[in-house]
Every structure is written in structure tokens, then in C-alpha cells.
């Protein structure tokens, strides 16, 4: 197919053939006339006048005979006849070339005779070569046409794809997502390998950058398939496959840039319960989603398409919607009057819609349980009084706004259990807030608070309380009356001392104190029986002020976890400054990369001592795939899936082999630890890392930890330290250091314990 496309781009072969034929005709004419003119001079007897011989012979004129002259004359005439024949052939070839349309070749007759009705006509040089082949044997063109039909071409591509993507190779790509579903992702392939349909347990199928993919009837083998992703993949589908998806598919995600990437068959998936559309869609092109009204079973609708108003089709399906999510990416969403028609909504997300106030139409949605108004321009929330009628409202998210104060009417939300007010400009917490007695989750981090009211003790069900990055100087003793507290985040404030009431929080598992002005920690932390060292986010020097028995107690559980699971999670291992330095170093590495406009990541060979340095020196080869959609800095989020950075990059080596890390290794009881690899993963805001602080958090770990951080539910510097075992989560999700026979287990020098360090 590639050779055909190349031949159809130009007609240079045709023009060259025409030119050479003209030259041949002209040269044959010249040869014929010249030879015919000179052949008459070939004679048997020739008079020779040689006066110089007259003195010797007495004769000055002789009659010379040439016995071969008749033969030469015959040969000359025969040569002329051959040239005449050659000239006639060239003349016929020239006439044939000029009298026929040799730059077009039609397969109409073949399409009528065969079942291959999709054979395209040829043009330019490719057409000319087919005409030439017909002069030899017309069967060649017929065979070639059938071989290059679209059907035949697809069959050949499918055969090659099946040979490349065997069952064993695809099995390595099978993973479990954050919802514990078995999923498989296919990227930049010409189709779906047949071996995919042998994974009958598959629940999620993701297709990315596959513009020519066709979903075959064999997809019906995937009896457990319930979710599909189409990322820039306008998939075609055969009728039996559509019938299967219509009955079985429950969730569909479609990412597109142009509306042509939205397959029209998705609107016939009558049993679809979740639809997620992400892309660019101008107001005059809403007609492409008008068919949504046919999806009578739709319960969840997510739109990221920059709406200026709510399309009527959304309200048409709103009668049975339970969740509506709109991420407008900063575009102002103006007309929201139709919201009141969505009586069954339980979750409403209006993210980055440039709202100035809480829409009053929300108060009509009596079934609402969760409201998310993240990333708008809310400065006041006085309209919160209208939410009094929402008796089922349990979660209110007003984070990432410009809210200056909390209205005193907040106490009317008596059933509220979760309240997100982080990333605002709030200076005072009204005491009425703590009359919402059912609050279990309260996030007030990254505001301008100076104190916590004593009424906080009223929240007896409070389990999560965050006031990180404020200006709080003291903690009220009443805070420790919240006996059910599990997470208490007090980092980056102005605390100079801590009360002794921490012993009352016996269920505490997460305590953040980093970034304050503390000189010591209260010994009562030892009474928090569920608190581990990994859950205590504090500077190492401050941690060392605790009595040895308290420190030993905090580490004891970590040792047990390390022995049992093969890894341990360490929160707050790196400071924001250290994270910033690592991130800056990565940006410099990326800036120095010489990346072509289109490139594909090569396969990385297994790590050995011989290629270790080469892998570091060629880090730029394994960072980018395809064309850049965002800047190259946003296209990289991790370095060091191997030994390279901590072995050869000075800054990363300094962090990985720091005394802090060595101290942790010794605390875990390791005598001579060997770090086999380190990975640094940076989540970038707006690129999969929404909710992460600007300096870029470093983290790594098994899938559940990654997903939690990606959703922005936890903002923390995190490291995972683990030894390699064939069954450990680290080995499962990341890399198993196995040298030699697998049956022999991981390689380990005598007296050492091999480690992996993930930041």
C-alpha cells in the first residue's frame, strides 16, 4: 500500500518513458536516412588514381576490386530493414502513449466480476505501470487489484498485527484499574488483535490513537466487557458487534479533537448508563450530541467540551440522569435555568465554569447529595441559604475559588458530612460551621486562617480535618474531643507548641506537622496506637526529639508491614524544596532533549551493568510518543525506571543515597541494603495531577496510591521503599529485580537486602 501511494504521487515514470520513446523514434529515422544514403557508395570495382606509383609501374590508374562489397551491401540493407522495423515499433509505442489515457486505470470490470467492490482506481505512474503490465498479460493487473483492495489490505494488516501482538504479549498489558476492574489498553495500532478476544475476563477496553480501527463481531466473546474508551479513535463497527455492545456496554469514554472522531453508533447504545465526552465542540456543532436523547438508560453524563450554555439535549436526558459533570475549562457557562428539570440528579459537578455565585436553580434539585463547584470565581457564597431545602445533601465542594468568608447561615446544612473549602481566601471560621454536627470531613487548607474556634469540639463524628498552609499559631484543647479523628493535617502553619491532648486521639492514623515552628513533639503521641512513622509527616530532626521508646513504637508497625508486604509508604520524606530541585532538574533534562516532531518510544532492553550508563545518556529516547499536544515539559512525568538517575545523575544520586534514606533503611533493620532502582514521578497540575501543589509532588507506588494522588484527594510528598519479591505489590506493579533463574528468587548479595526506592 505504501509503494502504491508513492507511485500515485507523481507521473515521472510516464514522462520519462514518453521522452525516451520520442528520442528512439528520432534516432531511428536519422539512422535509416543516413545508412540509406551511404549504402549506394558500396561498389565491387573502384577506380584508383595513384600517380605516385607511375614511375615504378608505368601506370597511374588502377581498377581495384572488393570481393566483400556485396556482403557489406547485403548487411547494410539488412541493418536498414531492422532499423525500419525498430522505428515502426517506436512509432507505434509513441502513438499508443499519446492516443490513450495511460495516467488513469479503471478496475471497473474487475469490480463487476469479483466480490471486491472496494478496489480503487489507479492514477499517475501506478496506472501507467498497470497499462504496461496489460500489454504483457492482463491477469497480472487483476491479481494485483485484488491483492490491493481495501478488504485484502485490511486482512493482511490484521495478519501482521496478530503475529506481532500474540496472546503472551497482550497478557503483559493486562492490568487492574483503581476500580479493581481488569483492563487492557491498545495504542496506535491498525486494528484490534484477534488474541484480545481470548481474554474473556476483560472488563475495560481502551483504544487510543487508532483512526482506522474496526470493531469486529468477535468482540461478543468478551462477555464481561462493560466499559470502553475511545481516545481519538473514530472506530467503525460491524452490525453483530454493535448488537453485542448495545446489550452489554454500560460505560463509554470518548476523547476527540474534531467532531469526526465521535462515532455516530454510540447513540444507539440504548443500555449505556455512563457517557463521558471530552474534546472541542463549538456551540454551532451541538447537533452531534442531539442524539443523546435516545439513551434512555443514561445515568451519568460527563462533558468537557467548553459549553456557553446548557444544550437542550442535556436537559432532555436529565429526567433520568443521576450525575451530571461539566468541566468547562474556564469558559463561562451562563444559562443554567434548565437545571431545575433534572429532578433525579444526586451528583452535580460544575467545574471551571467561571461562575460568580452558586446557581439558585440548584435548590430545586431535592435529590442532590453532592455538589462540586471547583475552580470557579466564587467570592461569596451567600446563596448557600437556598441549599436548606436539599435535605439529602451530604457533600459540598467549594474548593479552588476566591471565597473570602463563610456565611453564618452555614449551619442550615444539618445533614452535611463532607465540606471542601480548601484553596480559598477565608480568614475566619464562624462558630456556626461547627453546628453541622454530622461533618466527618472538613478541609480548610490553603486559606488565611489564624485560629481554630473552640467549637470544633462539637464535631464528634469528625474523622478528617485539614488546615494545612494557614497562619494558625495555637490549637484549642477542644480539638482533641473529636475522638473519631483519623487524619489531622496541621502542616505549614505557625505552631510553636502542641497541647498534650494528642493521647485522646487513639484512632489517629495520619498527622501532618511539617513546616511549623515546633521545637519538640509531645510524648503523648505514643498513646496514638494506630499512628505509624509513615503516617507522621514531620521533619526528621523534630521526630528525633521524641523519647526512644515512642520512636521505637512508631517504627515497629512499619517493620512489620515491610516484612509482610515487601514495601513501606513514607509520607513527607522529601521537603517541598527538595521536590522543587528535582522537578527543576527534570525540566532542564527535557529542555536539552533533541526531539523530532514525530517519534516513537523504543523498546527498552533489560537493565544490565553494561547498558546502565547508556540508558542514562539516552534518556531522551524514551520520553515521547507521537505529536506534542502540550509542551514537552508536560509530556514527561517520571524519570528513572531503573538504576540510571540515582547512579549517574548527581542530584538524584544525592537524594537517593542521602543520610535520611540510609537512616530509614537502618530503622527497618537492614544491615547492608542495596538500592536496585529508584523512580521519581512528578504529577503536573492540569496534566493528570489536578489538586497537586505547584512545586510538583513526588510520589510512587502501587496503583491505588497513584490513583488517589491523581484525583487530588491527598497532597503529600510520598515515597515507597520496598524490597523485591516475586509476589510483593512492588514487584507486581513496578519491577522485579530477578537475575538468573526465576525459580531461584530475586538476586541478593550475601548479607544484604535488595531495595527499590520510589519517590
N, C-alpha and C positions, 0 to 999 in steps of 0.2 A: 504493500500500500504506500509506503514511503517513497519507493522508487517511482511509482506511478505519479504521485503528486509532484515529484521533482521533474518528471518528463513533461507534465502538463503545464508547467510554469512558463515555458518558452518554446520557440519554434526554430532553434538554432540548427538542429539536425536537418530539418526540412530545407531551410535556406542554404545550408552547406551542400546538400545533395543537389539542389537546383543549380547552384553555381558550378559545381563540378561537371554536371551534365552539359551545361552550356559550353564550358571550356572544351569538353570532349568533342562536341559537335563541330565547333570551330576548328579545332586541331585536326580532326579527320578530314574536313573539307580542304584545308591547306595542304595536307599530305597528299590527298588524291590529285589535286591540280598540279602540284609540284612534280610528283612522280610521273603523271601522265605526260607532262611537258618534256621531261628529260628522258623518258624511255625511248623516244624516237631517235635519239643520238646513239643508240647501241647498234653498231654495224659489224658485218662479218669481215669486209675489206675496207682498209683505211689507207689513204694516200699519205705517205710520209715524205716530206721535203727536208732532206738533211744535206745541206750544201757543204758542211764541214767534212763529209765523207767523200766528196767528189774527187779530191786529189789522190785518195788511196784506191777508190774503186772505179773511178771514171764515171760514176753515176751519182746524181744529186737527188733523184726522186725514186722512191720505192713504193711498192704495193704490199702492205702488211696485212696478214690475215689473223683473226682471233677465233679459234675454234670454239671457245666457250661463250662467245657472244650470243648464240641462240639460246643457250641455257640461261644466261643472265636476263635475256629479254623475256623468257617464259616466267622466270622467278619474279621479275618486276611486275609483269601483268597479273600474276597470282597475288602478289602483295597488294596491288591496287584493288583487286577484287575483294580481298579480305578487309581492307580499309573501308571500301564502299559498304560492305556488309556491317562492319562496326559502326560506320557513320549512320547507316539507316537505323540500327538498333538505338544509338544515342538519340537520333532524331525522334524515334518513336517514344523513347523514355521522356524526352523533353515535352513532346506533345501530350503524353499521358500525365505528366506532372502538372502542366499548365491547364489542361482541359478538365481536370477533376478536382473536387474539393478534398484534398488529402489532409487538411488540418481538422477535419471532423470525421468521426467514425461512429456510426449508429449500431447499437446492438438490438434494434427493434425486432428483427427476425428471430434472434436468439431468445429474446424475452417471450415471444409468442410461442416458440417451440418448447421452451423449458419452463420449470416452475420457479425459476429465479427471476422474478419480475422487478427486482430492485437493482439490476445491473445498470450502472450509469454509463452514458455515452462518453467517449473519449475525445480529447482535443489536442491540438498542437503536435508536439513531437511524438507523444504516445499514440495519437490517432494515425500519424504518418507511418509509424513502425507497424501498426496493425494492418494498414493497407499494403505495406510491403510484404508482410507475412502471408496475406491472402494470395499474393502472386505465386507464392511457393506452395502453400496448402491451406485452404480456408479453415480446416479443422483446428489449426493452431489457435486462431483467434477465438473460436468457440470454447476451446478448453481454457484459454486464458481468461475469457469473460466470466465463465462460471467460477473459476478459481478466485476471481477478484470481485465477486458480488458481495454485497454487504452481509448477506447471510453467511456466505462461506468465510468471509473475513472474520466475522464475529466468532464463528466456530473455531477457526484457527487460533484466534486470540484466547478463546476460552480454554483450548487445549494447552497452550503455553502457560496460561495462568494456573491451571490445575497442576501442571508439572512443577511450577515454582512454589506454589502455596499448598504444600502437602498437609495431610492431617496432623503430622507431628509438628510442623512449623506453626500451624494455626493454634495448636493446643498450648503453645508457649505464650500466646497473646490473650488467652482466656483469663479474665480477672473477675474479682468481686468488687462491686462498687460500694459506695457508702450506705446504700440501702440493702446491702447483702444480696444483691442480685447478680447472677452470672452474666457477664457482658463480653462482647467481642467488638473491637474497633478495626475497621478496614480503611486504609488511607492511600489515596492516589493510585487506585487500581483500575484496570479496564473493565472489570466486572466482579461478580461475586464468585469466588472459587466454589466448585461443587462440594468440596470437603466441608465447607461451612455447615451444610445441611445435615451432616452426620452428628453434629452436636445437638442432640435432641433436648438437652437440658438448658440450652441457651435461652435467656430471658430478655436480654437487651442487645440490639444490633445497631452499631454506629457506622455510618458511611460518610466519609469526608473527602471532598475534592475528587469526586468520581462523576464527571459530567455525562459519561456515556453508559452508565450502568443501567441494566435492565433486571428487574426482579422476576425470577423465573417461577414457574408453578411448583418447583421442588421446595420452595420455602414452606410449603404445607407440612414438611417433615418436622419443622420446629414447633412442636405442639405447645411448648411452654413460652413461646415468644409473646411478649405483651408490650414491649417498648421499642421504639425505633428512632434513630437520629439521622437526619439528612442535612449535612453541613455542606452547603454549596454543591449539592448533588441532586440535580433535577431528574430523579430516577423515573424511568419508564417502567411499566408493569404489565404483565400479561394477565388476561382475564381470570384464570384459575387462581393466580397469586392474589389478585385483588379480592376475590371472593373469600379467600382464607383470612387476609388482613381485616376485611370488613367484619368478620366474626370474632377475631382474636385480639387485634391490636387495641390497646387501651390508652397508650401514651405515645405522642409523636412530637419530636422537636425538629423544627425546620429553620436553618440559618441560611440567609440569602443576601445577595447584594443587589441583584436585579430581580424583578418580579417573574422573569422567565425561569428562575430557579425554583419557583414554587410549583410542585406538581399538582395539576388540577384534580388528580384522582384522590387526593387526601380528603376532599369534601364529600366523598362517597363512603367514608369510613363511619358508618352510622353508629357503631358501638364505641367510638372513641370517647374517652372520658377526660383526657388531658391533651391540650394542644398548646405548644409553645412556638411562637413566631418571632424571629429575631432578624432584623435587617433594615434596609432603607425603603421606605414606602411613602411617597408623597401623597398629599390629600386627594389629588385627582386620580389616584390609582387604587382607591379603596375598593373599587369594584371587584378586584381579585379576591377579596375576602368576603364578598357578599354571600357566597355560597355557604358560609358558616352556619346559616340558619337551618341548614339541612342536618346538622349534627345535634340531634335531639337528646343524646345521652351525655353531652359535654358538661363536665362538672368543674373543670379547671381550665382557664384561659389566661395565657401569659403573652403579653405583647411588648416588644421592644422595637418600635417602628416609628418613633417621633411623631406622635399624633398632635394635631392642633385642637381637635375636638373628638369627642367620643363617637365613633361611627354608629349609625343606626343598627347595623347588623349585630354589634356587640350587645346592644340593649335587647335585640330580638332573641338572642340566645341567653340573655341574662335571667330570664324567667326560671331557668333550671340550673344556672351557674351557682357553684358554692364558693369558688375562689376566682377573683379577678386580680391579675397583677399587670400593672403598666409601668414600664421603665422608659421614661421619655427622654432620657439622656440630656436633660437641661432645657428641652423645648417646652414652651408654656402650653399647658393643657387648660383650655378656657371653659368650654361648655360642659358642665357635669350635671346638668339638671336631670338627665335620663338615668342617673344612678338610682333614683328612688324607685325605679321599676324593677330593680333586681332584688326581689323580696327574699330569695333564698340564700343570698350571699352570707357566708360565715367568715371569709377572709378577704380583705380589701387592701391591696398594695398599690399606692400611687407614689412611685419613687422617681425623684428628679423631674418633677412635672412643673417646677417653678411656681408652686402655689404660694400665695401670700397669707392665706388663712385656712383653717380647717373647713372644708366644704360643709355647709349646713345641711345639704341633702343627705348626708350620711346618717343623720338622726332618724331617718325613715326606715333604715335597714335594721329591723328589730332582731334579726337572727345573727347579726355580726358578733363574732367572737374575737377577731383580731383586726387591728388597723395598723398599717405601716405607712408612714409619711416621711420616709427617709430622704435626705438630700434635697429638700425644698428650700424656700426662702421664708419660712415661718419665723416671725419675730415676736408675735404674741399668739397666745392660744386661748383667748377669752371664750372662743366658740366651744370650748370644752364643756360648757354648761349644757349644750344641746345633746351631749352624749349621755345625759342622765337617763334617757329613755332606752338606751341599749343595755338592758339588764343582763345580757349574756356576754357582754364584753369582758374578756379576761386578759387581753394583751394589747397594749398601746405602745407603738414605737414612733417616737418623735425625734429620733436621733439625727445628727448631722444637719442641723438647722441653725438659725440665728436667734433662738428664743432667749429673751432677756430675763424673764421671770416666770414662776409657776403661779397661776391664779389660785386664790384661796378656795375657789369652788371645786378644786380637785377632789375633795372628799366625797363628792356625789357619786364617784365611781366606786361604789361599795364592793363590787364583785371583782375589781381589778386584781390580777395576780402577777402580771409582769408589766413593768414600766421602763421603757428605754428613753432616757433624756440625755444621754452622753453626746459629746461634741456639740455643745451649745454655748451660751454665754450667761448662764444662770449664776447669780451671786448669792441668793438666799433661798433656803429650803423652808417653805411655810410649814408650820406645825400641822396644818390641816392635811398635809400629804400623808401623815402617819395615822390618819383616821381610816385609811384604806386598809383595814385590818387583815385582808386576805392576801396582801402582797407577799409573794415568795421571791421575786426577782426585781431588784431595783438598781439601775445603772445610772449614776450621775457623774461618771468620769469625764475628764477633759472639759471642765467648766471653770467658774471663777468663785467657787465656794470657799468660805473662810472658817465655817464651823458646821458641826452636825448638831441639830437640836436634840435635847434630851428626850423628846417624844418618840425618838426612834425605837425606844424600848417597847412601844405599843405593838410593834410588828412581831408578834410571837411566832408567825409562820415564815418569817424571812429566812431564806436559805442562801441567797446571793446578794451581796451588797458591794458596790464598786464606787469609789470616789477617787480613783486614780487621777493624777495630774490636776490637782486643785491647789488651794493655798491654806489647807487646814492645819492648824497648829496643835490642837488638842482633841482627844477623843472623850466623849461623855461616858461615864460609867454605865449609863443605861443601855449602851450599845451591847453590853455583854449579857443583857437579859433576853436577847434573841437566841434562845437555846438551840434552835434548829439550824443555826448558821453553818453552811458548808464552805462557802467561798467568801473571803473578805479581802478586797483589794484596796490598799491604802498607799500605794506607791506614788513617788514624785509629789509629795506634799511638803509641809514644813514641820512635821512632827519632831519634837525634841526628846520626848519620853513617852513611854507606853504605860497604861494602867496595869494593875496586877490582875485584872479580871479575865485574862485570856483563859485561865483554867476553867472558867464556866462554859466555854465553847468546846465541849468534849467531842462534838461531831465535826469540828473544823478539819477540812482536808486541803484547803488552799488558802495561803496567807501571803499577800504581797506587801512588802515593806521597803523595797529598793527605792533609792532616790530621796530619802528623808534626811533629817539631821540627828539621827539617833546615835547615841554613844554605846548603848548596850541593849540587849534583849531581855525581857522578863523571863525568869526561870520557870514561871507558870506555863510556859509553852510546853514543858514536859508533861503537863496534865492533859494536853490535847492528844489523846491516844490515837486518833486517826491521822494525825499530821505526820507526813514523811518529809525527808530532806528535799525531795523533788517538788513537794508542794509548798515549800518555804522559799519565797523569792526574796532574797536579801543578799547584801554584799558579803563576800567570804570573810572579810575582817570582822564584820559585825556578828556573823554567825559564830566565830571563834570566841566571842565574849560569853557564850553560854557555858555552863558547867559541863565537864566532860561526860557525866552520866546522861545529861539531856541530849548532848550531841550524839552519843552512842545510841540512845533510844531512837532518835530521828533517822539514824543511818541503818538501824537494824532491819527495818522493814524493806529498805532499798536493797540490802544484801540478799534478803530472802527472795525478793522479786527478781533480782538479777540472776540468782541461781535457778529459779524456777522457769522464768520466761526467756532468759537469754539477753535481755535488754533492760535498761532503766531510763526513764524520762527525767531530765533535769531542767526545770524551769529557771529562767533567769541566769543561765550560765554566762552569757555574754552581755555586756553593757550596751546601751544604745550607741555609745561612741565606738566600741569595737565593731558593732554591726555596720555602722556608717563607713568605717575604714574598709571593711571587706567589700561592701557594696561599691564604694568608690573605685577600689582596685579592679573589680569586675568590669565597671564601666570603661576603665582605661584599656583593659584587655579587649573588650568588644570594639572600642574605637580604633584600635590598631589592626583589627582584622580586615583583610582584603577579601571582601565577599562579592561574588558576581551577582548579577541581577536575579538569576535563577540558579539554584543549586540544590543538590540533594545530599542529605547526610549519609556518609558512607558507613558501612558496617564496621564496628569497632572490634578488633581482634581481642582474644583473651589477654588479660594483663600478665605480662612476664617481666622479669628483671631486665631483659634485653630491650623490650619495646617501651619500658616505662617512661624514659626521658623523651622518646619520640612522641608519645601520646601527649605529654605536656606541651612540647613545642608545636604540635599540630592541633591544639585545642580549637582553633578557628574552623577546622574542617567538620566539626560535629555539632554545630550550633544552629544551623538554619536549614529550612526546607521550603522550597517554593519561593514565591514573591513576597516581599515585605508588605504587610498591611499596616503595621505600626512601625515605629522607629526600631532600629536594631537593638537599642538598649532594652526595649520592652519585649524583644524577641528572645531574650536569654533570661532564665530564672534559676539556673543552677550551674555549678562548676564542680568538678572533682568527683565524678562517679568512678572512682578508682584511686590509685595512690598518687596521681600526678601532682595536684596542688600542694598537699602537705609535704611532699618530698622535694619539690623543686621551686615552688613559688614562695619567696621569703616571707611575705605577710601571712599567708595561710599556714605556712610551716610554723611560724611563731605562735599562732593561736592554737593549732592542733597539739603542739608539744609544749604548751605553757605549763608553768608550775601548778596553775589552777586545775588543769586536766589531770596532771600527774597526781595531785592530791586526791582527786576523786577516785582515781584508779586504786590508790593505796587504801582509801576508805572502804572500797569494795573487797579488800582482802587479796588483791592481786600482787604477786611478788615481782615478776618481771614482765609486765604487759607489753605486747607488740601491737601497734596500731596498723592494721592492714589497709584501711581505706578511710577516707573522710569525704563527706558530701556537704556542700553549702548550698542551700536553696533559699532564694530571695523571692518573696511574693511582692509584686509591684501593684500598687493601687490602680484600679481601673483595668488591670490585665489579669483577672482571676484572683486578685488579692484585696477586694473591697473590704474596708474596715481595718486595714493594717496601717500602722503608723508611718509617717512619711519617710523615716530613715530606713525603712525596709526591715521587716523582721526576718531573722534567720531561724529555720526550723527544718526538721526532717522527721521521718518516722513512718510507721505503718499507715495504711490507707486511712483509717479512721481519724488519726491525729491530723493528717494532711487536710482532710475534708473539713474538719472542724475549724481549722485556721483559715481555709479558703473562704468559708462562709462568713468570716469576720466575727465569729462568736467568741474567739479568745484572742487577745492581743498580747503576745508574750514572746520573749526570747526563749527559745527552747532548743535543747539538744537531746539526742538519744544516743546513749552509749551502750553498745551491745557486743557480746561475743558471738562468733559464728557457730551455729549448729544447724544440721540439716533440717530440723523441724522448728526452729525458732522463727518468730514473726519477722525478725530482721533478715534472716536467710530467705524467707518466703517472699518478702516484698522488695528486697533490695538486691543483695548479692551474697552468694555463698562462697566463701574462700575455701575451695576444695582442691588440693593438689594431689595428683595421682589418682588412685582408685577410689571411687565414691564409697565403696563398701568400707574403706578404711577410716572414713570420717574426716573431718577437717584437719588440715596440717597444722601442727603446733610444735615449735622447738621445745626441747626438754625444759621443764620448769617455767614455762610461760603460758599465758592465756591469750590467744589472738583476739583482737578487739576491732570493732568498727565504731567510728565516731561520726555521727550525723548532726550537723548544726542546722 
